[in-house]
């Protein structure tokens, strides 16, 4: 009984298997036919696109209609892959553009700088000397002194040494002109100018004798005036030549003077060659009164000389307050007043020298007659300030100690520094063609005494303002020289197009605006290759857009993927029992498209 049932079950299973196998076979056969048909239709579509280079709405819908007529309901996606090669463009930076434009300039930009140097200031060490410092000497004071003679003095007993004349009836005799007898000069002159040898006389002349002349003076009626002392003027009575004799002999014809130490010598005029003799004899004044000047007394010794011009009344220092350098000489002159009222500047003796620094009194002394016949010492006191002659400052300068501070440190420069609002990182900046002074730079000067000064000009430098670029500029002021970095910028111009400011070439030629140049892209000489995915949406938008087609580029690859959406009941049951069977229908095909139409390629570019 059991075996019979088992056999029945086996028979039933065999029938089922055979039935399902037939269904599966026919289903697989049907799918194979559908897949083959789909591949054929897809291949035709792709071949047509490859030939034409584009896919139109009509071509696409015809393809879908063919698949639908075969009873195949499927999801179809159409994608593409595009290999692109593009030229690579880039943009210059403004700096790079400026460099390129400047490199096109072929002119010269040569730095030319001269040597720069200034001299140390001249320091006048007398300018700050002590105002009371002695500027005169004993010799200069004595040379410039004027002695005052006695005026209206009447001798008294005090004027003479010895006995009292008034008491003893003595009388004083003083010589006057009547005490003397004068013998006039005579002379003979031969006029060598004309060769005449007649006696030359001055007819009609008058002779006036001056008591303060050693000899007389003759007034010549020819010219009507008196010559100087010891001068005679006469006229040759042969030729009329005026001859002057001035102590020595003078040839008036040629204006030549011949001198001799012997007034009685025979002289020939060497200028004109004349050899006429000139003989000369003088006048003698002889005391004829027989009396000596002085007092006449009844004693053996006569007092014949008054001493009132030697008797000192007082002395007064010419420089009562003095300032001198240490170990220098004092001024020791004094004005002496004598008994007869006369005054004289004399040299006195100082009690001490100037070896010690300080202010102290010094006594000047003079030895002279205190009275007739009696000597004495006369003094006056002066105030003396002794100062050191030289001092040395901390910088080693030697200067007069009369200065309150070193005049060299006050004048000499210790350091200089360039300063201005346009300083860039410790260096000055100017535009081509302008000086440091014109660009607003000043020199900050520090002197050795630490005083400072800001000067806007007056220094010397070797800036080459025609050279564009960085240079080391030498600046010199009052003997101090330093080097400073200075940048010279080229002149600038405003671009008419973009309005930016840019630099010209060193020779002021226009290289072009780097801002405008940098705004234009340039081809780098390289190309860039890359792959992009052409999405199904982009293709469909082209097909169903205004153009009603999508244009492919040469070398594009198109991929069509077909996925079925419809399954039979049996396949659905079998797929539950056997996963993967009858699940789907996949058709994937690729075709490289070669665009042969220029029109399509042009439209791709557009």
FISESE-454467 format. One record per residue: x, y, z of N, C-alpha, C, O in turn; residue in one letter. Coordinates in pm, whole numbers, plus 50000, padded with zeros to 5 digits. Each point is the difference from the previous one (the first is absolute). Layout:
% FISESE-454467
XYZXYZXYZXYZA...
END
This chain:
% FISESE-454467
500834988050000499175012050000500865012450000499725009749929X501254990150146500945011350010500755001849871500195011349954X500234978149986500765001249875499125005649891500485007749917X498304988950080499095004949896499825015150013499955007249901X499954997450223499845014650022501255007649959499915010749941X501214983850089501275006449964500145000949849500525009849947X499034980249988500115000349855499095010649943500365006949904X498494994450152499055010349952500625013950019499905008749913X500714993250202500655013350028501115002449902500135011249949X500644979350024501125001749905499495003849862500545008649931X498374984350031499455003049868499515014449994500195007049901X499194997250206499495014050003501165010049994499925009949927X501114987750147501185008950001500655000349863500445010549953X499624977949983500624999549868499225008549903500565007449919X498114991450091499155008149910500235015050024500095008049907X500004995450222500235014450033501335004949947500105010849941X500894981350080501365004249956500015001349849500545009749947X498904981149985500015000649855499225012349953500385006649904X498554996250164499195011849960500795012950021500075008649913X500524992550208500795012350031501215001249910500395010949960X500204978150009501175000449912499615005149863500735007949939X498134987950013499555004849868499735015050007500345007649910X499024996450202499695014650015501305008250007500155010349934X500774984650147501275007150016500745000749868500625010149967X499334979349960500714999649872499415010249903500715007749935X497984992050057499375009449907500165014750046500155009149918X499834992850214500205013750051501425004949968500185011449958X500824979850062501395003749971500175002549851500725009149959X498604982949963500095001849856499405013349959500525007049914X498364996550152499335012749971500895011750041500105009949927X500534989050190500905010850044501195001549907500425011249971X500114977749981501165000649909499625007149872500785007949947X498024989150004499565006849879499805014950023500365008249915X499074995350203499785014350033501325007350014500165011349954X500794982150111501315006350019500695002149867500615010449977X499304979849936500635001149870499355011249919500695007649932X498014993350077499295010649928500375013850054500245009549925X499814991250207500345012950063501415004349961500255011749972X500674978550028501385003549963500065004649856500745009349967X498504984249948500025004149860499475014349983500595008149928X498294994850138499415013249988500915010850062500155011049947X500454985150168500915009650066501235002549915500475011349989X500054978049952501185001549914499715008849881500835008249962X498004990049979499635008449887499915014750041500435008949926X499004993350194499885013950047501405006250019500295011149956X500554981150113501335005550028500795002049872500745009849988X499114981249917500735001449874499545012449925500795007149939X497894995250068499465011849933500535012850065500355009649931X499714990350205500525011850072501485001949968500475011249981X500274977650014501425000849969500235005749861500975007149976X498124989749933500145004749863499655014849989500685007749933X498244996150133499525013749986500635009650102500155011949972X500204983050143500585008550102498975006550088500345008750080X498434987549908498975005850085498864990150014499924990449924X499205011750175498824991850026498805009250002499935009450079X499114987749831498825008649993498864993750077500054988250038X498935019849983498814995150069499344989049917499514990150056X500475011449814499384989849915500774987050009499404989350009X501925011449988500824988050007499764992950133499914987750004X499985019650102499834994150133498624993650014499874988850050X499155018249907498654994650015499774988049907499244990950035X501415008849849499914988349911500624988050068499494988849989X501625013550081500664989350074499104994750110499874987950016X499505021050058499114995750108498794992349942499534990350059X500005014449826498844993549938500334985849958499174991050013X502055006949935500424986749958500034990650120499564988649990X500955016150121500074991550120498604997250054499714988950045X499475021049951498644998050053499214990249914499214992250052X501005008249814499314990949909500404985550023499254990949965X501905007050092500484986550028499434994850130500324988950042X498835019150023499404995850126500935001450118499794993750103X501255014649885500985001650108499735013350068500105010549938X499584989150189499855012050082501255001150086500244991650087X500535018649890501295000950068500305014550037499475009449941X501414992250159500575013250035501295001549921500914991750011X499175019049909501165002149913500705013050042499385010650004X501894988550025500795012050031501095001849893500614990349954X499605022150009500975003249896501005009950059499645011450029X501604984649989501065008650053501185000149905500094991949908X500825017450119501175000949914501245004150080499915005250112X501214992349829501295004150057500735008449896500144995849885X500325016450156500665009049906501435002750047500235003850115X500704994249796501415002950026500315013749941499975002049879X500355007450211500205014049958501475003850007500714995650091X499735012449816501345006250001499825014949974499455004049897X501025004250199499825014449988501355007150019500844995450076X499355015649855501215008050025499925006050140498935003550049X502234997750013500065005450137500355014849993501035003749943X498125004550113500225014450008500295003950145499594993250094X501135017949920500325004750135499975015349998499945006249894X500114999850226500015014550014501315004150069500404994050100X500255016349845501195005250066499615007950125498965006550005X501904992650097499845009250112500485013849954500725001249900X498875009250172500415013649963501525001350009500625006649917X499964987050184501465000650016500704993449882500975005549946X498544982550013500594993049888499795007849871500905000849916X497925004850068499725007949881500925012149993500505003549893X499735003050222500895011650005501434996049962500685007149927X499774981450125501344995249968500144997249851501025003549940X497964990349999500074996849858500025012649915500755000949903X498445009050134499985012449924501325007650015500525005749904X500024994150217501285006850023501144993149925500965006549959X498934980150023501074992749932500105003649852501024997449936X497925008450010500015003949859500805012849978500365003249886X499935004350223500765012549988501484996749981500564992050073X500065014349828501394996949966500955011350036501184999549963X498335010850108500875011150037500964996350113500014988650047X500805021349995500994997950105499535006450130499375010650001X500954982650107499715005250134501284998150083500144990550076X500785019149906501344998850057500155009350119499655011849992X500884983050117500215007950121501325007749989501054994149975X498885019050043501185008649997500035008050129499095007850028X501964990450052500135007150127501415005550015500984993449967X499105018850084501295006550021500404998650147499184997050086X502105005249940500485000250138499465012450071499885010749940X499824987650187499425010950078500825001850127500324990350069X500005022249961500735003050124499825014750034499925008549910X500014994650217499975013750047501105002050102500524990350056X499835022049969501075003250093499445002850139498855004050017X502014993750081499625003450137499795015050011500695007749933X498384996750150499795014450017501255006650056500744994050078X499505018449880501115007850053499575005950133499025007450008X501704989350096499655004450135500895011850037501224998750006X498175012750017500735011950042500104999850152499055003250071X502134993049979500154998550144500155013350072500115000550122X499905010449799500055013150065498615005750023499845009750074X499154984349864498665005650008499454999450141499245008850041X501114981050034499454998650134500985003650108499834996050115X501215011549850501005003850100499395009150105499015006849974X501604993250144499545008650109500095014549958501035004549950X497885002850071499945013849953501075008850064500445009749938X499974987150183501005008350070501424994849982500925005150064X499264984849851501344994549980500915010449938499615007149907X501624993750145500955009849947500214997949850500334989149955X499475021649970500264999749856501175009049962500464999749886X500015008450211501135008949975501244994650071499924990750080X501215015449887501264996750066500665012950046499605011049962X501434987350120500765011850044500545007749880499965012349997X500554980249903500605006649884498965007949921500265011249958X498534982850023498985007149922499495012350073499705010149936X500204989350196499545011750076501035011149997499655011749982X501634984850034501065010249996500085006349861500245012049988X499584979849906500095005449865498865009749970500185009449923X498664988250136498845008449972499835011450099499115008449984X501724992150117499845010250105500425013749948500875001249914X498495009150140500315014049968500375006950131499185001150091X502065003649919500455006950120499505014350000500045006949898X499504997550216499465013550013501075009250057500484997650111X499925013049817501025009050052499455009350108498795001250020X502135005350047499615009750103499375012149934500425004149892X498605001750171499315011649944499765010350111499274997550096X501375014149888499795011050095500614997850137499575005950099X501434985849907500634997250130501045010750033500815003749915X499175001150208500995009350049500864992950104499504994250096X501785006649882500914993350093499895005950139499805012050019X500334979050075500055004050141501244993850061500774993149934X499415009550192501154994650069500004984849991501064993849996X497735000250000499914985449997500524994149871500264988049990X499895020749909500464995049871501504997449996500484993949904X500285010450196501454999249995500544993450124499425000950109X501684992649873500714994050113500995010350058500475008749926X499844990550199501015009050060499385010650089498974997750063X501715014649939499595010550094498765007349951499524997849889X499985011150198498805007649970500425012949933500545008950065X499214992249803500435011549922499365012950047500655010450002X498114989050035499315012250042500645006150124500115012250014X500324978950074500595004850125501375006349975500365010050062X500404983949848501365004349978500155009749884501125002649958X497805002749990500095010349898500494995349866500595007849925X499204979950044500454994649872499085004749887498805002150022X501764999349859499205004049883500104988949894500994992849988X497925006249936499964989649895500145006549864499355010149971X501504984249945500185005049864499584989049901500484988750004X498605015249908499584990849894500355005749866499715011749976X500904980749932500405004749869498795003649915498984993050001X501155018349925499015004449902500745002449870501214998249993X498055006049901500635001749868501085010749998500944999549920X498915010050170501025010750002501344995050052501015007049992X498984980950063501264994650050500874994349888501164996850023X498265002049855500724993449893500245009649884499275009849982X501784987449940500305007349876499954989849887500614989450006X498625014249887499824990849889500855004349881500045011849965X500634978649973500775002149878499284992649887499874987750006X499665019549890499194993449897500834990849910501225001149991X498054989649943500624991149902500235007649869499365010249973X501524984849950500185004749862500244987749913500504989850049X499145011149821500164988549912500165004849858499475010549963X501234982249961500155002449857499524987649926500354988850036X498875013449862499434988849925500285002149853499665010449943X500964979549996500155000049854498864991749943499794988650040X499485017249867498854993049943500494990349894500385004149890X499604983050141500434989949903498954997249896500274993549898X498515011550127498954997449902500245007849872499734995149890X500795017350124500225008149881501475002249970500375005749898X500464989650193501435001849978500525013550044501195002749989X497905005950062500455013150045500864999150124499774991550086X501225017249922500864999550116499985013250076500865002550085X498145005949884499895012650071499524997850141499404989750031X500855019850055499564999050139498495000650004499395009249945X500024981150121498544999650009499605006750130500414995650108X498835014649884499505006850120498505001249989499444999749890X499925001750224498545001550002499715014750024499835004350114X500115003349779499855014650008498685003550068498954994349969X501135014950120498795004750066499514991150110498905002250052X501884987749985499524990950104500115006350137500835008650027X498294986650055500075004050142500244987650082499584989149963X501085012650144500324988650086499285001550132500165010150070X499044979749964499324999750129500584988650081500044988749953X500405014150167500624989850083499014995550107499455008250073X500334978449935499134994350102500884994450110500974992949972X498705010150150500854995850111499974984950020500944994450056X498014999049899499944985550019500614992649881499964987749999X500585019149904500774993749895501464999950038500495009050068X500184980949887501454999550023500685011149919500945006550047X498584995449831500505010649914498815008449956498874997650043X501375011949872498935008849955499254994349884500354989449948X498595017650010499244996449882499875012349912499725010950049X500474987349823499995011349908498715000149921499584989749947X499785021750047498785001449921500395003949859500705010049979X498864982349924500385002649860498945008849934498814996550002X501595014849940499015008649935499474994249871499035005149943X501604984050009499544994149873498634993650020499095002149920X500774989950187498704993450022499325005150126498864996250025X501785012150053499325007450105499684992650127499145004850075X501464983949956499714993650127501284994950061501085000549940X498774994650183501164995050071500134984949978499014992950020X502125002249940500214985549994500104994350141499925007250100X500254979749906500164993650130501345004350061500825006749937X499364989250187501245003650069501204995449921500004989149942X501025019250055501254997049933499814998549849500754992649936X498255014450005499764999249857500195014149940499445009850050X501334990849847500165012649926499554998049857500244989549940X499135020550006499594999649860500685011849930499895011450045X500794985949848500665010849926499794997849852499524989549956X500845020549967499774999749856501305003349929500725009450035X499574982549862501225002449921499825012849917499065001049921X501855008850098499855012449926500454999049857499955009949926X500494978250033500394998149860498854993949920499605005249896X499864983450156498944993149924498635000850067499004995749943X500975009750176498715001350069499514987450069498854999750045X501974990049966499594987550065499925001850151500905005650062X498014989749995499815000750145500724988250064499774988549961X501075014150135500774989550066499614999950147500035010450066X499614977749984499664998650142501104992350069500574990749944X499725013250177500984992950081499314995550127499555008450078X500354978649944499314994750118501024992350083500234988149979X500365018950113501044994350086501174994849919501165003250026X498524988749876501034995449909499845007849870499575011550004X500744982849886499965007549873499004993749905499854987849992X499465021149937498864995849918500105006749865500065012249991X499954979849901500055005449864498575002449954499304990449967X500265021950031498595002949968499694998249852498844998949962X502205000849956499744998449856499384986449971499094998849918X501434991050149499494986449975499214994550118499494988949991X500405018450115499264995150116500714989050074499354991650063X501995008249930500784989350063500715005250122500615010749997X499324981750111500665004250124501284992150017500024987849984X501045019150049501284993550028500325002350146499985011350049X500324978050022500195001250144501464998050037500754993249931X499605012950178501334998150057499945003050149499185008050045X501684985850028500035002550144500825012350034499985004750114X500725000449791500835011950022499405011849926500065000449877X499355009350194499355011349932500975009049927499575008449921X501734990250104500995008449934500664992649884500995004949945X498484983650016500644992149895499755006249864499015007149981X501874990449927499815003849861499244988749932500434988550002X498455014849938499084989849948499745002649853499715011249959X500414978349963499595000849860498694992649986499784989650062X499335015949855498674994049982500124987949908500165001549879X499754986750177500184987849921498854997749904500154992649902X498705013650125498844997749914500175006749864499644994349897X500895017850104500135007149873501435000849951500265005549893X500684989250186501394999849956500755012950027501195001149968X498115008850090500685012750029501094998450105499864991950092X501245015949896501074999050097500335013450063501095002050054X497955007349939500235012950061500154998850150499354991550062X501495016849997500244999350143498965007950075499605010949960X499974983250150499105007050091500745001250133500244989950066X500095021549971500695001950129499005005050101499095007649966X501064988350157498995002450102500695004450128500934993450047X498625017650011500485004350132498805003850083499015005049947X501074992750188498825001650082500065011950092500925008149995X498034992750093499905010750099500324994350136499584988950031X501165018350049500364995650134499355009450101500115012249988X499214981850114499445007850110500954998850119500274989050046X500245021950002501004999950107499505007750119499525011349986X500594982550137499605006850124501015011250028501204997750015X498275014349993500905011550016499785007850127500705009650029X498254985850052499735007750122501014997150110500145007850093X500544981149896501024996450097499474994750130500754998750097X497954998149910499394995350124499484985749981499604996349890X500404995750220499424986549999498605000650056499685008050088X499474983349858498624999550049500004993850138500684990050023X498565015950071499924994850136500065011350102499885011849970X500334983650156500035009650112501425005150021500974992649993X499095020450033501295006050034499975004050147499195008250043X501704985850032500015002250143501415004150046500974999749924X499075004050196501315003750056500744988050053500885001650085X498804987049869500674987750047500824994049888499885003849883X500964986850155500884993949901499224991749899500295000349881X498684992150169499214991249914498735007249958499225004650084X500584996349786498775006049949498984988949967500374989849943X498365012250093498914990749964499515003849861499205009249984X501314983449915499685003949862498884991849936499635002849886X499824987050183498974991449938498814998650093500154996950118X498655005449826498784997850077499624985249993500144993949894X499395000350216499654985750008498494997750006499564988650018X499645022049966498554998250014499414990849896498924994550020X501775003649865499554990749899500354985550030499674991149922X501035006550193500384986450039499394995950134499984988150034X499535021450040499454997150132498604994249984499115006549943X500694981450105498754992649982498995004250106500295000050119X498525003449833498915002550094499184987350025499674996950114X500004995649775499174987850015500154991449875500445004649895X499184982750121499904991149883498614993450001499444997150106X500035000849777498694993649985500114989449890500385003249887X499304984150146500114989149904499105002549878498865004450014X501684992849869499185001749878498904989549991498965002649940X501254985750119499004989149998499814994950142500644990350041X498485016250035499854996450141499334986550022500174993950106X499055001149796499334987050011500424991749879499805004149886X500794984250140500554991949892499604985350017499874994950111X499954998449772499784985549996501044994249904500075004149884X500714986650165501084994349919499994984950013499474994450096X501134999149803500214985650009501124997150099500875008350026X499084980050027501044995750095501385000849933500204995649887X500755010350189501405001649958500185009949886501085000649941X497875007250026500155010649902500455012850070499965000950123X500495009149797500575012450054498905010150032499055001849923X501095004850194499085010650038500355012949927501125001849952X497905007050040500255013649951500415008350121499195002150091X502065002849911500545007050118500275014749971500785006350071X498594999249827500195014249969499125008550091498934995950045X501585016449979499265009650083500265014049948501045002649941X498035006450081500165014149965500555007250122499394999950108X501785006549875500685007250109499705014949987500155005849893X499435000250215499795014550005501165006350077500284996250113X500425013849822501185006250059499625013450063498885005049983X502085000550088499775012350074499675011749908499215008650038X501384991849844499725011149907498694998349925499705008049912X499534981850120498724997749935500064991349876498954996449946X502215000150010500134991249883499664985650038500074996150117X499564996149782499654986050021500724991449897500265004349888X500064983450153500724990949914499614985750034499814996650117X500064995049779499704985850021501314992550012500865000649912X499284992250199501264993050027499714985550036498864996150024X502214996049979499894985950034500354998250147501045004750046X498074988550029500204997750142500404985450024500114992149907X500085004750219500364986450041498864994050079499465006450090X500164980849875498954992950073500614991650110501064993949982X498265005950135500544992750114499914984949983500764992650063X498325002649853499844985649980499564997249857499535009049929X500624978450030499634996149865498614993949994499155002850084X500624988649813498674994249975500074984750006499344993149921X501465001850171500154985550008498804993250062499794988149975X499425019050104498904993850075498665004649944499805011849969X499294978650018498655002849949499165006150111500044995450114X499235014949853499145006650099499955014949976500565005049902X498775002250188499915014649995500685005850123499674996350113X501265012649866500745005850112500565013549958499955003749883X500575003850216500565013349978501504999149975500704991850060X499775016849851501435000849968500415014750010499335008849947X501794993650121500525013650017501025003049892500964992649981X498815018649946500965005149904500845010750071499465008250075X501844991849901500895009750068500925006649899500374994249898X499995018450135500905008049918500945007650091499565006150097X501744993749874501005007550075500285013149928500315000049881X499595011350190500245013149940500245010450109500044996850119X500135016049839500235010750094498715003150075498965002949941X501164996350192498875003950084500015015050026498975006150025X502244999549969500205014450012501325003149933500704990949955X499655022150038501255003749933501184993650072500295003450115X500384987349816501194993750056499734987850085500954993850046X497765002349978499694988750087499164989749924498965003449942X501504983850057499304989249932498944993850090500095000650123X498894993449811498954993250073499334989449912500294998949881X498804993250180499284989549927498515003449998499425003550103X499974995649778498595003449983499254987349954500514992449918X498295005650134499264987549971498565002949959499455010650029X499974979649904498574999749970499584985349998500814991349967X497965005950068499524986250011499034996849885499085007749971X501174981049967499084995449894499364986750043500554992650082X498265004549861499314987450026500264990649883499745003549885X500774984550145500384990549896499214987050017499924994450110X499495000949778499334987049996500784990949906500135002949881X500394986250173500804990649922499144987749970499464993750091X500425003049781499194988549959500894990249924501025004049942X498604983250058500804990349923499935003249851498965004549951X502124993349980500045003549859499244990149914499325004149907X500784983150122499374989849917499254990050086500324997950117X498674995949820499254989250064499834988849899500125002349879X499614985550169499804988449913498624994250029499684997050114X499505001549779498664994550019500064984749998501064994249977X497794999550046499944985450005500284993649864500304988149992X499605020049901500304994949866501445002949959500394997449886X500415008050207501415002249972500335013049930501135001649953X497925007850039500275012849935500705009550098499605001250116X501445005449837500735010050079499465013749962500005003649883X499525004150217499405013049971500305009650115500344995650110X499525017549865500285009750106499064998050119498804998149983X501775002450134499204997650120499015011150028499134998650085X501015012749842499055010850020498604996349953499025006450040X500884983449878498684995449955499304992450112500634992950079X498055008949928499224992550099499824985549958499774991350085X500315006049784499924986349950500854999149873500405010149944X499864977650013500904997949888499395005549871498924995749960X501745013749975499455005549875500034990149885499215001149905X501704989050102500064990049894498824990450009499404996649898X500264999050223498844991150017498715007149963499044993749956X500955019450061498835007749964499835000949849498895001649950X502234997449977499965001649854500084986949924499494999149888X501164990750170500224987449928498794990850012499354999350104X500374993449786498854991049993500424986050045501014994649955X498194999650134500264986350045499314989749911500584989749968X498175013149993499264990549916498955007449919499545010850039X500094983249848498915005349918499064988549965500424988549987X498315014949999498994989849965499005006449905499565011350020X500084981249878499025004649902498604996750053499754988750041X499375021049957498664997850054498975006649909500275010249936X498544983950061498935005449918498774991050008500104988350039X498765017149926498744992550011499934988349904499264990550023X501515010149867499914989549898501054989150018500274992549906X500335006450213500974989350023499294986549991498924998350056X501714992049874499454986649984501014989950052501044997849937X498664996150178500874989850058501445005050013500954993149964X499185018950089501325005650026500695005949881501175003650011X498174997649876500635005949883499085010649941498774999250011X501855010649926499245010949941499494995949863500554991149934X498385015450024499404997349869499685013249933499345008750058X501134992849818499735012149922499604995849859500244988749957X499155020649973499654997649861501105005349908500715009450035X499424984649851501035003749904499945014949970498935005749981X502265000450017500095014249967499885009250118500135012149983X499634982750138499855008450118501144997550097500584989150003X499745021050078501064998950099499414995650134498784999850018X502104996850074499544996550134499325011850067498994998550069X501575013449909499405011950060498635002749942499065003350073X500804995349795498715002449935498974989650042498805002649995X501654985850046499094989350041499665000850148499354990950053X501075019750015499605002150138500884993650105499604998750115X501614997249846500894993850098500865010650068500375010049939X499954987550187500845008950079501144992050060499994987750000X500995019650050501164993750062499975003050149500015011650043X499944977850035500015001550146501454999450046500654989649992X499845021650057501425001650032500175000050152499325007250072X501614984549975500384999950141501455004550010500904993949941X499325016950136501365005250016500704993050115499384992850078X501925009449932500784993250102499625004350142500234992750096X499195019349916499555004450132498574995550029499375004550096X500114986349818498674993750012498865009449962498834996150010X501465015949946498955008249944499554993949867500794993649931X497945008350035499454994449875499435011149914499665010950048X500234986149825499495009849904499364992449884500544989949954X498335015050000499324994249884500115010049887499445011050007X501304985349887500215009249889499334994649875500024988049973X499385021149951499284996149878500905000449878499654994149897X501475012650110500945000649888501365004250053500175002150120X500794999149789501335004150042501014988750001501195002450017X498354985149966500944988849996500354996849854499395005449907X501584985950076500454995749868499754985049986500304992450092X499155003349794499784985749977500274996749853500105009049916X500014978150055500264995649862498854991549946500234990449927X498545013250108498834993049947499935001749849500025011249949X499884977449979499775000149856498514998349978499504988749995X499785022449991498554999149989499524996749859498805000049974X502134997249934499624994749869500034984849998499484993749908X501145000350195500084985450010498814994850078499755004350113X499514986549827498824994350065500394987050069500494990749935X499315008850194500364988150077500625003950133500015011750038X500504978450032500635002050130501455003949982500724994249919X499725015750157501395004249997500455004350138499185003950084X502124995549939500595004450126500485014349981500935002649923X498435006750147500285014349982500885005050113499714997750118X501375009049846500925005850098499575014450029499845008149909X499984994850220499625013450044501105005250091500474993050089X499935019649888501075006050079499555013850049499425007949925X500854994650203499635012950059501025003650108500174992750097X500485018649884501005005250095501054989550036500364998250116X500124995049781501084990450021499544986250043500834990950008X497895007150019499474986850038499344993749878499175006249935X501224981350034499514993249880499374986650039500594992350075X498225005149873499314987350024499384995449868499815007849908X499874979050086499374994049881498604995350037499814993450102X499225010149815498614996550025499394993549876500285004449889X498874985150128499314994149885498865008849953499215004950081X500704997049790498955008349941499444992649878500754995249916X497935003950077499324994149885499475011349912499285008850046X501094990749827499495009749903498934993149915500284990649927X498505014350085498904994649922499855007749869500245012049992X499354980649904499755006449871498775009050012499164998450088X500775011149821498825008649997498764991649966500114989549937X498735015250105498764992449984499045006849903500125011949968X498924980049986498985005049908498684993350034499984988450041X498955018849941498654994450022499474994549868499965007049900X499634980350102499514993449879498675006349958499105001850081X500815001549791498775005949949498854990149998498845004050004X501474983049991498964989849989499484995650136498805000450026X502144995250061499564994350127500135009650118499454997550107X501275013549873500135009950106501044996750106500165007650095X500554981249890501054996550097501285007649969500265004249888X500544997350217501285006849990501104989649978500064990150072X500825012249830501084990549975501275007749966499955011749964X501204981550048501305006349984500445000249854499754990649925X500915020550037500595001049868501394993750000500524996350106X500095002649778501374995249990500965010550056499625011550016X501644984650013500955009750055500205012349912500275010950052X499594987649815500165011649913498675007149977499875008349909X499134988450175498685006349999499154995949880498955006049977X501484983849946499144994649894498934991150063500174995050111X498715003149816498834993050054500074985149962499964996749881X500164994250218500044985749967498634994049976499904988949948X499045018050089498654994649995499494996650139500784997950092X497915001749921499384997850131500054985250038499434991849928X501225004550182500054985950041498654995050050499744988049993X499425020750055498684995850048499134995549882499304989850008X500755017949883499244996049881500604987449939499264991249955X502045007850043500674988349945499654987450080499814989249943X500105012450190499714988350086498544995749991499664989150045X499475019349898498584996549993499674991349877498864995549988X502095002149922499774992149879500634986250018501204999150024X498014989749964500584986650015500944996849884499855005349890X501104986250137500964996349897500104984749994499804993250100X500535001549779500144985749979501364995650055501045005649967X498904984350117501234995650066500854991049912501154997150034X498294998349850500724990549916499744985550039500584991049940X498575006750157499674986650046498504997549979499215009449988X500424977750009498594996249988499624991150118500854993750063X497865005949963499494992350113499004989749947499065003549929X501144983750107499094989149960499244995150122500564998550108X498164998949872499184995250110498774992949943499685001649882X499654990650200498824992149960498785005150074500035002150121X498894999849804498745004150062498914989749968500044993549895X499025005350193498864991049981498855007949939499595010350052X499904984549836498825006249939498794993250061499734988349973X499545019050107498874994250072498824997849906499825007049900X499374982850136498814996849920499065011849993499385002549897X500515005150216499125011550002500425010649898499165006249935X502204995850053500495010049905499664995949857499645008349916X500504978250056499684995349865498525001749971499625004549891X499524991850206498565001049980499575014549986499115003249922X501555005850156499665014249987500355005249861499305008749946X501784986149997500345004249865499034994649898499615007049906X499994980250112499074993849905498655006950001499415002549895X500125000550223498655005650013500045015150019499005006050041X502155000249929500105014450007499665006349868499434993749911X500925019050078499695007549879500704994249879499435000149890X501804994950127500744994749888499504986149959500204995749886X499134997250210499444986849977501084989749964499744990149933X501485012750115501084990349980501135003350098500115011150053X500704979049966501185001850083501224996949915500074989449938X500905019850060501174998449914501154994850085500315005650105X500304983749849501154994150068501305005449939500045004449886X501014995050193501325004149952500764987949949499714988650036X501265014249880500824989449946500734993050114500655006350084X499234980249915500674992150104499134997150119500424992950091X498345012649912499114996850112499654985249999499904993949894X499925000550223499554986050016498605000150062499755006550101X499324986149833498614999550049499724986250059500384989849941X498975009950173499614987450065498484999750014499395009050056X500034980349891498554998050013499774988250093500544989149977X498675012850126499694989350094498474997649998499205009250018X500444977849957498584996449991499674990650115500674989950020X498325013450055499594991850115498494997849988499225009549995X500364976949999498594996949979499185002950127500484998750113X498295005149863499095002750112498874989550010499215000950095X500654989149811498864990749992500474985650018500924995649930X498444996750165500384986150025498714991149995498935004450041X501224983149909498854990749995499764994250139500875000650088X497884993649931499654994450131500914988450032500444998250114X499834993849783500844988250024501385004250041500604994250091X499925016649837501345004850035500025005850139501004999250072X497875006849967499945005650135500024988950103500655001250104X498624987449866499994988950093501374993450006500514996750106X500065001549774501314993749996501055008650070500934994950062X498905018449926501005008650063499914999150152500975002750071X497784993349978499914998250145500714987350042500644999350105X499224990249807500664987450033501485000449967500844994750072X499455012249815501405000749956500385014849983499845005649891X500665000450212500375014549991500995002249887500944992349983X498835018249938500895003349889499504995449867500495004549897X498554986650102499494995049873498895009249955499055002550074X501065002549806498935008249943499875013350071498985006849985X502054997050091499925012550078499905012249910499165008750023X501694991949874500055011949915500634996549867500534989149978X499395020949936500634998949871500925012149984499505011249988X501784987050012500995011049989500674999549865500534989749959X499445021449974500695001249873500905012350011499485011150014X501804987449980500955011050010500894999949877500694990249973X499275020849952500765000649877500745013549994499485010350044X501734989549901500805012149983500435001149855500294990149933X499765022250022500445002449864500735013449996499475010050049X501754990449892500735012549985499455007649882499854994749890X499855017950136499375008149895501065008249930500775007250064X499274991649808500905008249919499165010049925499214996549912X500995016450124499205010449938500605003349864501165004049990X498044994349907500495002849866499435012949946500465004949896X498585000550168499315011949949500655012550060500055001450122X500455007949792500565012750049498935008450068500285007250095X498534991649854498915007950057499784996450145499785008850083X500264978549950499794995750138501145004850087499795003850116X501404996149831501165004150080499945015050029500315004650110X499275002849788499885014450019498975003150106500195008950083X498704983649913498965002650099500454996150139499605006150099X501234983849907500544996450133500795011850055499895003450118X500925002849796500805011350045499135011750040500305007350095X498604994649831499125011050034499254997550130499225008550043X
END
